[in-house]
Amino acid sequence: MVTVLRRLNRSGLLNEYPNLSAYVARGEARPAFKRAFDAQLAVFTDIPQAVKR
């Protein structure tokens, strides 16, 4: 759910709901969230060596 709510950050909508904003902050601070986010991001940023030529 944190990932879905993060999409609202730019809209400013979460500023109207401090409880949801705090929920997102707690979720983002969790080590498991950081690992999962890094793993997901790696799919888009890791380019195999064969493609780099």
Protein Blocks (a to p, Z undefined) as FASTA:
>chain_A
ZZmmmmmmmnommmmmmmlmmmmmmmmmpmklmmmmmmmmmmmmmccfklmZZ
